[in-house]
Amino acid sequence: MSSIPSPPKDAVIVEQEPENEMERLRRENAQLLKDKALLSDYIRRKTNQLLRVMGTATLEPEELDDATLVEVDPIGIVAESFQQVLEHLRETNQDLDEARQNLQAVFDSVGVGIMVVDADMRIVSFNRKMREWFDMDDDATGKPCRGVVCNGAHPRIGCIFHDVMASRRGEKCGDTVMGDRHYQAMAAPIKNAQGEIDRVIIVYADITDRKRMEDVLREAQVRMHSIFASVQAGIILVDCETRKIVHANPAAEDITGYRLHDMVGHPCQGFICPTPQGQCPVLDLGETVERNETAMIRADHLSLPILKTIVPITLDGRPHLLETFVEITELKRMEESLRQALTEVQSGRERIDAIVRSIGDGVVVTDTEDRVVLMNPAAEEFFKVSLVGKNIHDVGSLFEDQRLYQNLVSALTSSETEDFHRTSSVREKSRVLQGRSSVIRDLGGRESGHVLTLRDLTREREVERLKREFVSNAGHELQTPLTAIIGFSELLIGQEELPEETRQECLRFINEKGEELSAIVDNLLDINRIAAGRRLQLHPEKCDLRQLVSEVLEPFRSKYLKHDFVLDFPAESLVYRVDPQKMKKVLESLLSNAVKFSPEGGKVRLFCKRLSDGFEMSISDEGIGMAPEQVQRMFEVFYRGHTSNPAFSGTGLGLAIVKEMVDAHGGQIWVDSQPGAGTSFHVKIPLLDKSDA
């Protein structure tokens, strides 16, 4: 680097001759010119060096002469410009940083998942949605996306990354299933200056809800097709542009007498519609809806009176007319009768109101202002409040159960039919309610209010619970004898040299368990016949009750040694016509209960007495007894009174079958019991044959 020439050192001025002085001055002037040229060259070189750093054009000699170059101080000017450039760059960097932060905020806040991967499928960046949907964390950066997103060592079939790399353009994947969610994937390449794919940005949109809605729509279309085919009114679909029939339902075929292939492709006017050409109320006269009584031309050329409704609809982007009609030949004949009936209906409104108030289901009726105009006693009992005359939006404070109140408001203000199920615990009494709301329309089709019907499903839910318990208990009851039968039969098969006495004991045990199993199956068959509404068939014959009771009682005496079985029979004859097998089952079931619920033993008393119109028999024990609510439900199917104690097993069918057998004889059965004071079952059987009196 050249240095700025230093001025000549001070010298002693010596008076010289004029000629010598001139020579000296020439030399000094030449040195000054030389130094000035060096200085100008230095300034020009340094100025051009700064201009090159700034990226601008350098100074050419002809652009600025040396004198002006020294005078204007270009280095200072360039330095100031360079400082301004640096300040501008600093502001630009700040703007870029702010823009990057804003872009990152948008990147994280969008409702789709965004991921950027490099050409080797390694994750470069991803947004918040990708974290949520695919459980990604910061450690995912740099990892292959197939291991993070696809949860596998190999990419999925039809991987959108590979599609983009192959096509070198944006790609779209309609439905990608990952776990239990559906995604729509879109991807686009990011190319470098050389046109090579450097990055791929992949966007995932969660379309699970849309897929579910599409499934619901498909199901709705199937249901609509079924309804279209099964509805009793004739339906014809007409293309507005061609005015030709494109479809008809079976009811339309029956009413018109034409088959579907005869109607499709024909114009509706002049074929089944008597309206003159160019006079269609909807297509030609501009009416939006036609609903009137008119005539239809049948295939046999007869004119058929119908009630027709025409509604314009759009299908597949094309306008159509949906024509619905019903034959009213009979309706016309019944018109006068209907008028009389309407008069009677109006005069009987009070009777209808009385009927509504007396039915067991709750009924709530509102008007167009959402005021309750009718609420029967059953509904008042359900809600524990009377709302007649009140607006349903103003009575929320009267309800203890706010969710039930919200269900009520929603149902009574909806324009569509609405069902709801609700478990209510109002005032500590739990109920399962089913509500169904419908819109009330007047004769003109205008909405005039809502009606809500309420059913108490508490009992049904309890029966369902009892059925579930029954299945469990029945399986246990069946498993017990089966296990014993299988175990002893395996013993007999595996031990060929068993002593005869042991073998006979095993066979007796297998036979006993087989009879238990047969009894359970008989109970199941009996309860199935009862559930099907078929009464049990009787095979009555004359029987001595003493002998019948003895045959039933003997096995109990041998098996239950803790119990004292006492007979209390009169001295006179006890011969009656009964079904002996069913009476034995009645006695066996009642005796089985007596010994089961008096596990510590005690006296079991069998009492019988003659009556003028039959006989009465009682079986009493000294067991644990029952509470009044248990007594009340004792003969219900599947009901078991002591479910909390696993020692008292059973299917809950025995007493229900006993009652059915007693009923088949035309008799009665009832129970007397107190907790801790034992239980008495009483059976009264009337005479089946008056000659037995």
Secondary structure by P-SEA (a helix, b strand, c coil): cccccccccccccccccaaaaaaaaaaaaaaaaaaaaaaaaaaaaaaaaaaaaacbbbbccccccaaaaaaaaaaaaaaaaaaaaaaaaaaaaaaaaaaaaaaaaaaacccbbbbbbccccccccccaaaaaaccccccccccccccccccccccccccaaaaaaaacbbbbbcccccccbbbbbbbbbbbcccccccbbbbbbbbaaaaaaaaaaaaaaaaaaaaaaacccbbbbbbcccccccccccaaaaaaacccccccccccccccccccccccccccccccccccccccccccccbbbbbbbbbbbbbcccbbbbbbbbbbcaaaaaaaaaaaaaaaaaaaaaaaaaaaaaaccbbbbbbccccccccccaaaaaaaccccccccccccccccccaaaaaaaaaaaacccbbbbbbbcccccbbbbbbbbbbbbbcccccccbbbbbbbcaaaaaaaaaaaaaaaaaaaaaaaaaaaaaaaaaaaaaacccccaaaaaaaaaaaaaaaaaaaaaaaaaaaaaaaaaccccccccccccaaaaaaaaaaaaaaccccbbbbbbccccccccccaaaaaaaaaaaaaaaaaaaaccccbbbbbbbbccccbbbbbbbccccccaaaaaaccccccccccccccccccccaaaaaaaaaaaaccccccccccccbbbbbbbbcccccccc
